């Protein structure tokens, strides 16, 4: 009879061992699943940010639009002032970012590290074109600054386009 009891205990002990292994395995798979889920979310977040336009791209688009809408341009100590129908728009560089101010609203655009701008004032020879070059600080001893991007825009372009459309309508009559 003692042999029979040992056999039963051995079966119960092995069942407890199996349950412990299943529990530990389930916990390990749960941790791995949660980690993978977090990594997938992190990957999606960074791939979404990488696919979107950078602040420098957004700044260049905004600058181009504002220059097209401006009637006059003034450059003073690296600060760009544009007189538009909605008020004076001021762009300035400040601590690694460009700021666009209109009335009470200020928008900041992050710039690449060491990025600066060079504003070429418009001349009558250039046909009222304003050129702004964004240049990165010298990399690894380069002789010249590395260009990050540039904006070339015609001042008061909308007026020219509207007057051309009005003259075309007058000729059609």
ZATOR-306318 format. One record per residue: z, y negated, x of N, C-alpha, C, O, CB in turn; residue in one letter. Coordinates in Angstrom, 3 decimals. Glycine has a CB too. Example, Ala and Ser with C-alpha at 12.3 -4.5 7.8 and 13.67 -1.06 7.14 Angstrom:
2
7.800, 5.690, 13.190, 7.800, 4.500, 12.300, 7.800, 3.300, 13.200, 8.465, 3.319, 14.236, 9.046, 4.473, 11.308, a
7.080, 2.250, 12.850, 7.140, 1.060, 13.670, 7.870, -0.030, 12.900, 8.039, -1.138, 13.409, 5.725, 0.598, 14.084, s
This chain:
173
0.000, 1.186, 0.802, 0.000, 0.000, 0.000, 0.000, -1.262, 0.854, -0.566, -2.282, 0.461, 1.180, 0.009, -0.917, x
0.608, -1.195, 1.972, 0.630, -2.355, 2.840, -0.767, -2.706, 3.333, -1.070, -3.877, 3.564, 1.554, -2.111, 4.016, x
-1.620, -1.695, 3.494, -2.998, -1.978, 3.885, -3.718, -2.770, 2.796, -4.529, -3.650, 3.086, -3.752, -0.673, 4.179, x
-3.419, -2.452, 1.568, -4.068, -3.121, 0.456, -3.665, -4.611, 0.408, -4.506, -5.467, 0.136, -3.709, -2.415, -0.870, x
-2.390, -4.917, 0.670, -1.935, -6.307, 0.651, -2.541, -7.115, 1.802, -2.894, -8.281, 1.623, -0.406, -6.362, 0.723, x
-2.658, -6.525, 2.930, -3.274, -7.240, 4.049, -4.706, -7.606, 3.723, -5.163, -8.703, 4.045, -3.223, -6.397, 5.325, x
-5.399, -6.711, 3.102, -6.795, -6.977, 2.746, -6.895, -8.135, 1.762, -7.801, -8.962, 1.867, -7.446, -5.722, 2.150, x
-5.991, -8.200, 0.827, -6.011, -9.296, -0.136, -5.680, -10.619, 0.543, -6.324, -11.626, 0.251, -5.025, -9.025, -1.278, x
-4.731, -10.650, 1.409, -4.382, -11.885, 2.105, -5.516, -12.363, 2.981, -5.784, -13.561, 3.066, -3.133, -11.690, 2.939, x
-6.166, -11.447, 3.618, -7.282, -11.818, 4.453, -8.378, -12.473, 3.623, -8.989, -13.437, 4.085, -7.822, -10.602, 5.187, x
-8.642, -11.997, 2.446, -9.640, -12.587, 1.561, -9.245, -13.975, 1.106, -10.084, -14.873, 1.037, -9.862, -11.703, 0.361, x
-7.955, -14.157, 0.792, -7.476, -15.475, 0.377, -7.542, -16.437, 1.547, -7.962, -17.580, 1.362, -6.036, -15.394, -0.172, x
-7.154, -16.033, 2.720, -7.211, -16.889, 3.908, -8.653, -17.270, 4.209, -8.907, -18.421, 4.564, -6.578, -16.180, 5.126, x
-9.578, -16.381, 4.088, -10.968, -16.709, 4.369, -11.530, -17.651, 3.294, -12.382, -18.486, 3.598, -11.814, -15.423, 4.455, x
-11.075, -17.531, 2.067, -11.513, -18.449, 1.017, -11.007, -19.857, 1.289, -11.747, -20.817, 1.075, -11.029, -17.970, -0.357, x
-9.789, -20.012, 1.747, -9.229, -21.323, 2.108, -9.994, -21.898, 3.289, -10.294, -23.092, 3.316, -7.715, -21.210, 2.446, x
-10.305, -21.074, 4.244, -11.068, -21.542, 5.399, -12.451, -22.024, 4.977, -12.914, -23.070, 5.433, -11.193, -20.427, 6.446, x
-13.106, -21.269, 4.112, -14.433, -21.666, 3.624, -14.348, -22.982, 2.860, -15.201, -23.851, 3.039, -15.034, -20.564, 2.722, x
-13.349, -23.142, 2.025, -13.182, -24.387, 1.277, -12.949, -25.578, 2.222, -13.471, -26.668, 1.990, -12.009, -24.256, 0.287, x
-12.166, -25.364, 3.281, -11.916, -26.425, 4.263, -13.210, -26.822, 4.974, -13.473, -28.008, 5.175, -10.860, -25.969, 5.294, x
-14.004, -25.844, 5.348, -15.277, -26.121, 6.014, -16.221, -26.871, 5.078, -16.889, -27.816, 5.499, -15.931, -24.811, 6.495, x
-16.281, -26.459, 3.819, -17.144, -27.135, 2.843, -16.683, -28.581, 2.651, -17.509, -29.491, 2.583, -17.136, -26.378, 1.484, x
-15.381, -28.794, 2.563, -14.843, -30.139, 2.386, -15.181, -31.032, 3.578, -15.624, -32.167, 3.401, -13.327, -30.081, 2.186, x
-14.971, -30.518, 4.791, -15.261, -31.290, 6.004, -16.764, -31.586, 6.100, -17.156, -32.695, 6.464, -14.778, -30.522, 7.267, x
-17.597, -30.602, 5.776, -19.050, -30.799, 5.801, -19.478, -31.864, 4.801, -20.319, -32.707, 5.111, -19.775, -29.482, 5.505, x
-18.908, -31.829, 3.611, -19.234, -32.814, 2.584, -18.849, -34.217, 3.039, -19.612, -35.165, 2.851, -18.526, -32.471, 1.266, x
-17.671, -34.351, 3.635, -17.226, -35.651, 4.129, -18.155, -36.156, 5.239, -18.498, -37.338, 5.270, -15.776, -35.561, 4.643, x
-18.562, -35.261, 6.150, -19.456, -35.658, 7.242, -20.811, -36.091, 6.705, -21.355, -37.102, 7.148, -19.632, -34.508, 8.241, x
-21.368, -35.332, 5.748, -22.659, -35.719, 5.162, -22.547, -37.036, 4.390, -23.491, -37.826, 4.386, -23.177, -34.608, 4.230, x
-21.422, -37.279, 3.747, -21.202, -38.538, 3.041, -21.196, -39.720, 3.998, -21.792, -40.757, 3.707, -19.894, -38.490, 2.269, x
-20.522, -39.571, 5.148, -20.499, -40.635, 6.149, -21.885, -40.889, 6.730, -22.283, -42.039, 6.914, -19.525, -40.285, 7.267, x
-22.615, -39.824, 7.017, -23.973, -39.973, 7.550, -24.869, -40.663, 6.525, -25.662, -41.535, 6.880, -24.563, -38.595, 7.939, x
-24.746, -40.276, 5.261, -25.552, -40.903, 4.206, -25.238, -42.379, 4.049, -26.147, -43.195, 3.902, -25.330, -40.195, 2.883, x
-23.956, -42.730, 4.079, -23.570, -44.141, 3.961, -24.075, -44.946, 5.152, -24.521, -46.080, 4.980, -22.042, -44.275, 3.846, x
-24.014, -44.386, 6.346, -24.513, -45.073, 7.541, -26.014, -45.296, 7.460, -26.504, -46.382, 7.767, -24.172, -44.275, 8.800, x
-26.736, -44.274, 7.050, -28.191, -44.410, 6.928, -28.562, -45.448, 5.865, -29.505, -46.219, 6.046, -28.827, -43.050, 6.582, x
-27.831, -45.464, 4.779, -28.078, -46.448, 3.730, -27.884, -47.865, 4.263, -28.691, -48.752, 3.985, -27.152, -46.198, 2.529, x
-26.819, -48.076, 5.025, -26.567, -49.388, 5.622, -27.652, -49.784, 6.607, -28.059, -50.945, 6.647, -25.222, -49.397, 6.318, x
-28.126, -48.834, 7.402, -29.200, -49.120, 8.351, -30.499, -49.479, 7.648, -31.218, -50.370, 8.102, -29.423, -47.929, 9.262, x
-30.811, -48.805, 6.553, -32.025, -49.110, 5.797, -31.951, -50.520, 5.228, -32.935, -51.257, 5.287, -32.235, -48.084, 4.664, x
-30.793, -50.913, 4.671, -30.632, -52.267, 4.131, -30.760, -53.313, 5.233, -31.387, -54.352, 5.030, -29.274, -52.407, 3.427, x
-30.171, -53.048, 6.396, -30.250, -53.964, 7.517, -31.690, -54.106, 7.993, -32.140, -55.214, 8.286, -29.356, -53.488, 8.657, x
-32.411, -53.000, 8.073, -33.812, -53.028, 8.469, -34.632, -53.844, 7.476, -35.484, -54.631, 7.889, -34.369, -51.602, 8.577, x
-34.395, -53.675, 6.184, -35.131, -54.437, 5.173, -34.855, -55.925, 5.299, -35.765, -56.743, 5.164, -34.767, -53.955, 3.770, x
-33.608, -56.276, 5.554, -33.253, -57.688, 5.674, -33.975, -58.328, 6.855, -34.539, -59.413, 6.722, -31.734, -57.849, 5.829, x
-33.960, -57.660, 8.015, -34.608, -58.237, 9.190, -36.122, -58.217, 9.079, -36.774, -59.154, 9.541, -34.180, -57.498, 10.433, x
-36.697, -57.198, 8.494, -38.156, -57.181, 8.347, -38.602, -58.251, 7.358, -39.684, -58.817, 7.519, -38.643, -55.790, 7.885, x
-37.792, -58.544, 6.335, -38.119, -59.605, 5.390, -38.067, -60.961, 6.081, -38.936, -61.804, 5.857, -37.160, -59.577, 4.189, x
-37.049, -61.182, 6.925, -36.940, -62.450, 7.639, -38.062, -62.600, 8.652, -38.578, -63.701, 8.846, -35.585, -62.557, 8.334, x
-38.441, -61.519, 9.294, -39.492, -61.587, 10.303, -40.857, -61.848, 9.674, -41.712, -62.474, 10.300, -39.529, -60.297, 11.110, x
-41.074, -61.382, 8.456, -42.380, -61.568, 7.837, -42.539, -62.960, 7.241, -43.666, -63.398, 7.006, -42.599, -60.524, 6.766, x
-41.444, -63.661, 6.991, -41.512, -64.997, 6.417, -41.853, -66.029, 7.482, -41.745, -65.754, 8.676, -40.191, -65.354, 5.740, x
-42.263, -67.211, 7.052, -42.607, -68.255, 8.022, -41.356, -68.761, 8.742, -40.266, -68.786, 8.171, -43.326, -69.425, 7.322, x
-41.526, -69.157, 9.984, -40.408, -69.686, 10.749, -40.151, -71.132, 10.341, -40.970, -71.753, 9.664, -40.682, -69.585, 12.266, x
-39.009, -71.656, 10.758, -38.694, -73.049, 10.457, -39.694, -73.992, 11.111, -40.017, -75.042, 10.556, -37.277, -73.385, 10.916, x
-40.187, -73.618, 12.299, -41.178, -74.467, 12.959, -42.456, -74.529, 12.137, -43.049, -75.599, 12.004, -41.479, -73.950, 14.376, x
-42.892, -73.401, 11.584, -44.081, -73.398, 10.720, -43.866, -74.254, 9.476, -44.746, -75.020, 9.085, -44.439, -71.965, 10.310, x
-42.699, -74.123, 8.858, -42.391, -74.926, 7.678, -42.346, -76.411, 8.017, -42.821, -77.243, 7.243, -41.060, -74.487, 7.071, x
-41.772, -76.747, 9.180, -41.716, -78.138, 9.621, -43.118, -78.696, 9.836, -43.405, -79.819, 9.422, -40.895, -78.260, 10.911, x
-43.995, -77.925, 10.480, -45.349, -78.407, 10.743, -46.124, -78.626, 9.441, -46.868, -79.599, 9.322, -46.098, -77.416, 11.642, x
-45.954, -77.731, 8.468, -46.608, -77.912, 7.162, -46.099, -79.167, 6.465, -46.877, -79.950, 5.921, -46.374, -76.684, 6.265, x
-44.770, -79.348, 6.490, -44.157, -80.512, 5.826, -44.603, -81.806, 6.499, -44.898, -82.792, 5.824, -42.610, -80.404, 5.848, x
-44.651, -81.801, 7.833, -45.112, -82.970, 8.581, -46.548, -83.330, 8.215, -46.859, -84.492, 7.957, -45.004, -82.716, 10.085, x
-47.412, -82.334, 8.196, -48.817, -82.569, 7.869, -48.959, -83.174, 6.471, -49.718, -84.123, 6.275, -49.615, -81.256, 7.964, x
-48.229, -82.622, 5.508, -48.282, -83.125, 4.137, -47.780, -84.563, 4.063, -48.381, -85.404, 3.395, -47.456, -82.230, 3.206, x
-46.673, -84.842, 4.756, -46.117, -86.198, 4.731, -47.041, -87.209, 5.409, -47.181, -88.334, 4.929, -44.752, -86.215, 5.408, x
-47.669, -86.822, 6.515, -48.589, -87.743, 7.206, -49.792, -88.029, 6.317, -50.240, -89.174, 6.243, -49.054, -87.151, 8.570, x
-50.323, -87.015, 5.643, -51.447, -87.232, 4.731, -51.076, -88.215, 3.622, -51.917, -89.004, 3.189, -51.903, -85.900, 4.121, x
-49.824, -88.175, 3.160, -49.386, -89.030, 2.056, -48.925, -90.407, 2.514, -48.695, -91.282, 1.679, -48.273, -88.358, 1.301, x
-48.783, -90.623, 3.818, -48.227, -91.886, 4.308, -49.288, -92.972, 4.413, -50.454, -92.707, 4.709, -47.570, -91.679, 5.663, x
-48.845, -94.213, 4.160, -49.739, -95.360, 4.330, -49.662, -95.914, 5.750, -50.635, -96.468, 6.262, -49.393, -96.459, 3.319, x
-48.497, -95.760, 6.380, -48.351, -96.234, 7.751, -47.374, -95.335, 8.504, -46.559, -94.626, 7.914, -47.869, -97.705, 7.776, x
-47.491, -95.393, 9.844, -46.677, -94.561, 10.727, -46.057, -95.452, 11.786, -46.712, -96.348, 12.318, -47.523, -93.424, 11.379, x
-44.784, -95.201, 12.090, -44.108, -95.938, 13.152, -43.352, -94.925, 14.015, -42.653, -94.055, 13.496, -43.134, -97.032, 12.565, x
-43.501, -95.048, 15.332, -42.798, -94.185, 16.278, -41.847, -95.066, 17.077, -42.264, -96.044, 17.698, -43.801, -93.415, 17.222, x
-40.551, -94.708, 17.054, -39.561, -95.519, 17.739, -38.528, -94.605, 18.385, -37.763, -93.941, 17.687, -38.888, -96.512, 16.763, x
-38.501, -94.568, 19.716, -37.542, -93.742, 20.475, -37.537, -92.286, 20.026, -36.469, -91.706, 19.833, -36.141, -94.312, 20.338, x
-38.696, -91.694, 19.860, -38.794, -90.291, 19.474, -38.541, -90.034, 18.007, -38.502, -88.882, 17.576, -37.844, -89.493, 20.270, x
-38.368, -91.088, 17.236, -38.149, -90.967, 15.798, -39.443, -91.362, 15.087, -40.042, -92.392, 15.400, -36.943, -91.859, 15.325, x
-39.863, -90.550, 14.145, -41.110, -90.779, 13.424, -40.783, -91.260, 12.019, -40.082, -90.576, 11.274, -41.980, -89.489, 13.381, x
-41.289, -92.438, 11.652, -41.072, -93.005, 10.318, -42.409, -93.104, 9.605, -43.373, -93.653, 10.138, -40.386, -94.402, 10.400, x
-42.456, -92.570, 8.399, -43.669, -92.568, 7.595, -43.398, -93.330, 6.300, -42.459, -93.007, 5.572, -44.147, -91.113, 7.301, x
-44.208, -94.326, 6.016, -44.072, -95.071, 4.765, -44.945, -94.400, 3.714, -46.173, -94.425, 3.808, -44.469, -96.577, 4.947, x
-44.305, -93.799, 2.712, -45.034, -93.110, 1.648, -44.761, -93.812, 0.321, -43.927, -94.714, 0.249, -44.626, -91.606, 1.573, x
-45.466, -93.396, -0.722, -45.265, -93.972, -2.046, -43.869, -93.675, -2.578, -43.335, -94.457, -3.365, -46.312, -93.446, -3.013, x
-43.268, -92.561, -2.166, -41.935, -92.199, -2.653, -40.816, -92.742, -1.771, -39.646, -92.474, -2.042, -41.814, -90.698, -2.750, x
-41.138, -93.485, -0.737, -40.125, -94.068, 0.140, -40.418, -93.766, 1.598, -41.455, -93.191, 1.931, -38.742, -93.553, -0.228, x
-39.494, -94.159, 2.460, -39.683, -93.933, 3.886, -39.141, -92.555, 4.267, -37.988, -92.223, 3.988, -38.988, -95.042, 4.714, x
-39.995, -91.769, 4.905, -39.617, -90.444, 5.393, -39.408, -90.564, 6.895, -40.278, -91.051, 7.617, -40.709, -89.355, 5.046, x
-38.234, -90.111, 7.362, -37.904, -90.222, 8.779, -37.692, -88.820, 9.343, -36.938, -88.019, 8.790, -36.637, -91.109, 8.995, x
-38.370, -88.542, 10.452, -38.190, -87.292, 11.190, -37.541, -87.618, 12.522, -37.932, -88.568, 13.202, -39.550, -86.543, 11.395, x
-36.526, -86.804, 12.894, -35.894, -86.983, 14.201, -35.434, -85.622, 14.711, -35.139, -84.712, 13.936, -34.694, -87.982, 14.119, x
-35.383, -85.511, 16.033, -34.841, -84.294, 16.651, -33.364, -84.510, 16.897, -32.944, -85.574, 17.352, -35.584, -83.940, 17.985, x
-32.566, -83.471, 16.585, -31.132, -83.599, 16.725, -30.522, -82.230, 17.007, -30.474, -81.380, 16.118, -30.514, -84.226, 15.461, x
-30.064, -82.011, 18.211, -29.328, -80.794, 18.595, -30.059, -79.504, 18.229, -29.526, -78.682, 17.484, -27.966, -80.792, 17.939, x
-31.259, -79.323, 18.740, -31.999, -78.082, 18.522, -32.600, -77.932, 17.146, -33.026, -76.840, 16.769, -31.119, -76.940, 18.773, x
-32.641, -79.014, 16.388, -33.220, -78.963, 15.051, -33.952, -80.271, 14.772, -33.650, -81.309, 15.361, -32.126, -78.702, 13.979, x
-34.902, -80.200, 13.880, -35.586, -81.409, 13.415, -35.035, -81.733, 12.033, -34.804, -80.839, 11.219, -37.158, -81.220, 13.380, x
-34.830, -83.000, 11.783, -34.313, -83.433, 10.489, -35.362, -84.279, 9.787, -36.003, -85.134, 10.399, -32.991, -84.224, 10.653, x
-35.528, -84.029, 8.501, -36.412, -84.830, 7.657, -35.540, -85.526, 6.630, -34.845, -84.874, 5.851, -37.523, -83.950, 6.966, x
-35.577, -86.851, 6.629, -34.746, -87.621, 5.709, -35.627, -88.451, 4.792, -36.544, -89.141, 5.236, -33.764, -88.525, 6.479, x
-35.326, -88.368, 3.500, -35.984, -89.179, 2.489, -34.901, -89.585, 1.504, -34.316, -88.741, 0.826, -37.169, -88.404, 1.780, x
-34.637, -90.892, 1.429, -33.572, -91.427, 0.581, -32.249, -90.753, 0.971, -31.816, -90.881, 2.116, -33.895, -91.199, -0.943, x
-31.614, -90.055, 0.063, -30.323, -89.415, 0.319, -30.464, -87.958, 0.763, -29.470, -87.322, 1.116, -29.461, -89.484, -0.924, x
-31.665, -87.435, 0.750, -31.889, -86.020, 1.036, -32.269, -85.809, 2.494, -33.176, -86.462, 3.011, -32.979, -85.456, 0.123, x
-31.561, -84.883, 3.159, -31.873, -84.529, 4.545, -32.064, -83.020, 4.625, -31.234, -82.247, 4.147, -30.744, -85.004, 5.523, x
-33.173, -82.616, 5.237, -33.481, -81.196, 5.414, -33.557, -80.928, 6.909, -34.174, -81.684, 7.659, -34.824, -80.795, 4.690, x
-32.912, -79.828, 7.335, -32.932, -79.451, 8.749, -33.848, -78.245, 8.957, -33.873, -77.317, 8.150, -31.501, -79.136, 9.252, x
-34.597, -78.282, 10.055, -35.468, -77.187, 10.459, -35.035, -76.755, 11.854, -35.049, -77.558, 12.786, -36.986, -77.608, 10.429, x
-34.645, -75.468, 12.002, -34.272, -74.959, 13.322, -35.516, -74.863, 14.195, -36.583, -74.453, 13.738, -33.571, -73.575, 13.209, x
-35.364, -75.239, 15.435, -36.463, -75.169, 16.387, -36.165, -74.107, 17.436, -35.000, -73.792, 17.684, -36.701, -76.542, 17.054, x
-37.203, -73.551, 18.054, -36.959, -72.601, 19.146, -36.148, -73.266, 20.260, -36.189, -74.486, 20.421, -38.299, -72.059, 19.708, x
-35.431, -72.478, 21.004, -34.573, -72.998, 22.065, -35.388, -73.826, 23.055, -36.422, -73.384, 23.555, -33.857, -71.848, 22.794, x
-34.905, -75.024, 23.321, -35.552, -75.899, 24.286, -36.819, -76.566, 23.784, -37.559, -77.145, 24.579, -35.865, -75.134, 25.499, x
-37.086, -76.504, 22.509, -38.316, -77.081, 21.958, -38.144, -78.591, 21.770, -37.119, -79.052, 21.268, -38.686, -76.403, 20.606, x
-39.141, -79.336, 22.172, -39.147, -80.788, 22.030, -40.499, -81.176, 21.448, -41.395, -80.338, 21.352, -38.879, -81.512, 23.407, x
-40.655, -82.428, 21.062, -41.954, -82.846, 20.556, -42.490, -84.022, 21.330, -41.750, -84.786, 21.949, -41.868, -83.192, 19.091, x
-43.775, -84.141, 21.276, -44.480, -85.245, 21.912, -45.381, -85.844, 20.841, -46.297, -85.187, 20.346, -45.305, -84.775, 23.186, x
-45.111, -87.101, 20.487, -45.875, -87.759, 19.423, -46.883, -88.688, 20.070, -46.517, -89.607, 20.803, -44.939, -88.543, 18.441, x
-48.154, -88.443, 19.795, -49.220, -89.310, 20.269, -49.513, -90.324, 19.168, -50.036, -89.978, 18.109, -50.504, -88.489, 20.652, x
-49.169, -91.574, 19.437, -49.319, -92.598, 18.406, -50.784, -92.731, 18.014, -51.675, -92.608, 18.854, -48.767, -93.954, 18.895, x
-51.025, -92.983, 16.731, -52.413, -93.097, 16.265, -53.082, -94.347, 16.823, -52.468, -95.405, 16.961, -52.463, -93.120, 14.731, x
-54.327, -94.189, 17.131, -55.109, -95.334, 17.592, -56.298, -95.492, 16.660, -56.663, -94.565, 15.938, -55.574, -95.154, 19.079, x
-56.896, -96.671, 16.682, -58.056, -96.895, 15.818, -59.241, -96.070, 16.299, -60.103, -95.699, 15.503, -58.427, -98.390, 15.780, x
-59.290, -95.779, 17.609, -60.385, -94.956, 18.135, -60.302, -93.528, 17.605, -61.327, -92.868, 17.432, -60.360, -94.948, 19.669, x
-59.083, -93.050, 17.347, -58.902, -91.672, 16.898, -59.140, -91.523, 15.399, -59.034, -90.416, 14.869, -57.506, -91.192, 17.245, x
-59.462, -92.620, 14.703, -59.741, -92.508, 13.275, -58.495, -92.266, 12.456, -58.528, -91.517, 11.479, -60.722, -91.405, 13.029, x
-57.380, -92.899, 12.846, -56.116, -92.772, 12.120, -55.601, -91.334, 12.117, -55.060, -90.864, 11.116, -56.284, -93.263, 10.687, x
-55.771, -90.651, 13.226, -55.225, -89.298, 13.378, -53.915, -89.371, 14.146, -53.807, -90.086, 15.142, -56.236, -88.363, 14.104, x
-52.936, -88.636, 13.683, -51.648, -88.531, 14.354, -51.546, -87.109, 14.896, -51.777, -86.139, 14.175, -50.450, -88.874, 13.381, x
-51.199, -87.002, 16.168, -51.047, -85.682, 16.792, -49.610, -85.542, 17.281, -49.089, -86.396, 17.998, -52.063, -85.488, 17.975, x
-48.984, -84.435, 16.870, -47.623, -84.125, 17.301, -47.649, -82.739, 17.932, -48.005, -81.756, 17.281, -46.601, -84.192, 16.100, x
-47.271, -82.670, 19.199, -47.222, -81.397, 19.917, -45.775, -80.965, 20.072, -44.922, -81.754, 20.480, -47.912, -81.507, 21.302, x
-45.503, -79.710, 19.747, -44.181, -79.120, 19.949, -44.242, -78.311, 21.230, -45.048, -77.389, 21.352, -43.743, -78.229, 18.727, x
-43.381, -78.659, 22.194, -43.425, -78.045, 23.509, -42.082, -77.407, 23.827, -41.029, -77.999, 23.587, -43.801, -79.079, 24.580, x
-42.126, -76.189, 24.372, -40.907, -75.499, 24.800, -40.594, -75.919, 26.222, -41.496, -76.261, 26.987, -41.059, -73.947, 24.698, x
-39.326, -75.894, 26.574, -38.922, -76.207, 27.937, -39.588, -75.222, 28.881, -39.974, -74.122, 28.485, -37.378, -76.168, 28.091, x
-39.717, -75.635, 30.142, -40.435, -74.785, 31.096, -39.784, -73.406, 31.208, -38.563, -73.281, 31.304, -40.485, -75.456, 32.477, x
-40.621, -72.391, 31.194, -40.178, -71.001, 31.270, -40.468, -70.464, 32.663, -41.598, -70.550, 33.143, -40.875, -70.130, 30.187, x
-39.469, -69.919, 33.298, -39.602, -69.230, 34.586, -40.361, -70.080, 35.601, -41.256, -69.588, 36.288, -40.314, -67.887, 34.399, x
-39.999, -71.352, 35.689, -40.590, -72.212, 36.698, -42.029, -72.611, 36.428, -42.751, -72.937, 37.371, -40.518, -71.544, 38.002, x
-42.470, -72.599, 35.196, -43.832, -73.014, 34.872, -43.986, -74.500, 35.182, -43.040, -75.273, 35.029, -44.168, -72.721, 33.379, x
-45.172, -74.891, 35.615, -45.414, -76.282, 35.977, -45.449, -77.194, 34.753, -45.019, -78.345, 34.821, -46.717, -76.400, 36.745, x
-45.961, -76.679, 33.631, -46.079, -77.490, 32.418, -45.258, -76.860, 31.303, -44.919, -75.677, 31.341, -47.563, -77.634, 31.986, x
-44.952, -77.682, 30.318, -44.246, -77.170, 29.147, -45.180, -76.274, 28.339, -46.382, -76.526, 28.262, -43.710, -78.333, 28.270, x
-44.627, -75.249, 27.751, -45.403, -74.284, 26.975, -45.498, -74.785, 25.531, -44.473, -75.084, 24.917, -44.754, -72.855, 27.035, x
-46.722, -74.880, 24.977, -46.845, -75.360, 23.596, -46.335, -74.333, 22.584, -46.654, -73.147, 22.677, -48.302, -75.706, 23.289, x
-45.540, -74.800, 21.615, -45.063, -73.958, 20.512, -45.963, -74.120, 19.298, -46.076, -73.211, 18.476, -43.607, -74.308, 20.145, x
-46.591, -75.258, 19.188, -47.457, -75.547, 18.051, -47.809, -77.016, 18.060, -47.241, -77.797, 18.824, -46.782, -75.155, 16.718, x
-48.745, -77.392, 17.210, -49.109, -78.802, 17.115, -49.593, -79.116, 15.707, -50.059, -78.246, 14.972, -50.193, -79.161, 18.152, x
-49.465, -80.385, 15.362, -49.903, -80.887, 14.067, -50.873, -82.029, 14.331, -50.564, -82.967, 15.067, -48.689, -81.355, 13.179, x
-52.040, -81.936, 13.727, -52.995, -83.039, 13.754, -53.295, -83.364, 12.307, -53.804, -82.528, 11.561, -54.310, -82.679, 14.565, x
-52.972, -84.598, 11.913, -53.131, -84.966, 10.508, -53.666, -86.385, 10.407, -53.375, -87.243, 11.241, -51.791, -84.838, 9.749, x
-54.451, -86.608, 9.371, -55.019, -87.928, 9.121, -54.039, -88.730, 8.271, -53.537, -88.258, 7.250, -56.407, -87.819, 8.420, x
-53.783, -89.956, 8.722, -52.866, -90.823, 8.000, -53.551, -91.331, 6.735, -54.714, -91.732, 6.772, -52.400, -92.006, 8.891, x
-52.839, -91.313, 5.630, -53.296, -91.797, 4.327, -54.581, -91.088, 3.885, -55.499, -91.715, 3.358, -53.523, -93.312, 4.378, x
-54.627, -89.797, 4.106, -55.810, -88.998, 3.761, -56.059, -88.970, 2.263, -57.209, -88.943, 1.826, -55.656, -87.577, 4.278, x
-55.005, -88.975, 1.480, -55.171, -88.896, 0.024, -55.927, -90.106, -0.515, -56.736, -89.972, -1.433, -53.805, -88.787, -0.663, x
-55.667, -91.294, 0.052, -56.376, -92.491, -0.403, -57.870, -92.341, -0.143, -58.691, -92.681, -0.995, -55.829, -93.757, 0.302, x
-58.220, -91.832, 1.033, -59.634, -91.643, 1.368, -60.281, -90.637, 0.426, -61.408, -90.839, -0.025, -59.786, -91.177, 2.825, x
-59.570, -89.553, 0.130, -60.129, -88.537, -0.755, -60.292, -89.072, -2.172, -61.300, -88.798, -2.825, -59.243, -87.293, -0.763, x
-59.299, -89.843, -2.660, -59.404, -90.391, -4.012, -60.514, -91.428, -4.102, -61.248, -91.461, -5.090, -58.076, -91.009, -4.439, x
-60.647, -92.276, -3.086, -61.705, -93.289, -3.135, -63.082, -92.620, -3.046, -64.032, -93.106, -3.659, -61.527, -94.320, -1.986, x
-63.209, -91.540, -2.313, -64.486, -90.816, -2.248, -64.805, -90.191, -3.604, -65.956, -90.206, -4.040, -64.442, -89.722, -1.146, x
-63.799, -89.648, -4.266, -64.018, -89.047, -5.588, -64.377, -90.110, -6.607, -65.226, -89.869, -7.466, -62.773, -88.279, -6.050, x
-63.753, -91.284, -6.538, -64.057, -92.362, -7.481, -65.465, -92.889, -7.266, -66.160, -93.194, -8.235, -63.043, -93.501, -7.341, x
-65.905, -93.002, -6.007, -67.263, -93.490, -5.747, -68.298, -92.457, -6.196, -69.385, -92.819, -6.647, -67.446, -93.814, -4.245, x
-67.959, -91.169, -6.073, -68.880, -90.119, -6.539, -69.001, -90.180, -8.076, -70.085, -89.958, -8.616, -68.381, -88.698, -6.081, x
-67.911, -90.477, -8.767, -67.966, -90.614, -10.214, -68.778, -91.827, -10.627, -69.506, -91.785, -11.619, -66.568, -90.709, -10.786, x
-68.656, -92.909, -9.867, -69.409, -94.131, -10.163, -70.905, -93.912, -9.982, -71.703, -94.432, -10.761, -68.938, -95.280, -9.268, x
-71.288, -93.160, -8.978, -72.706, -92.870, -8.728, -73.283, -91.957, -9.804, -74.465, -92.048, -10.133, -72.886, -92.226, -7.346, x
-72.443, -91.072, -10.354, -72.907, -90.133, -11.369, -73.202, -90.839, -12.690, -73.996, -90.346, -13.491, -71.870, -89.035, -11.583, x
-72.568, -91.991, -12.924, -72.772, -92.721, -14.179, -74.057, -93.399, -14.128, -74.435, -94.077, -15.084, -71.675, -93.714, -14.454, x
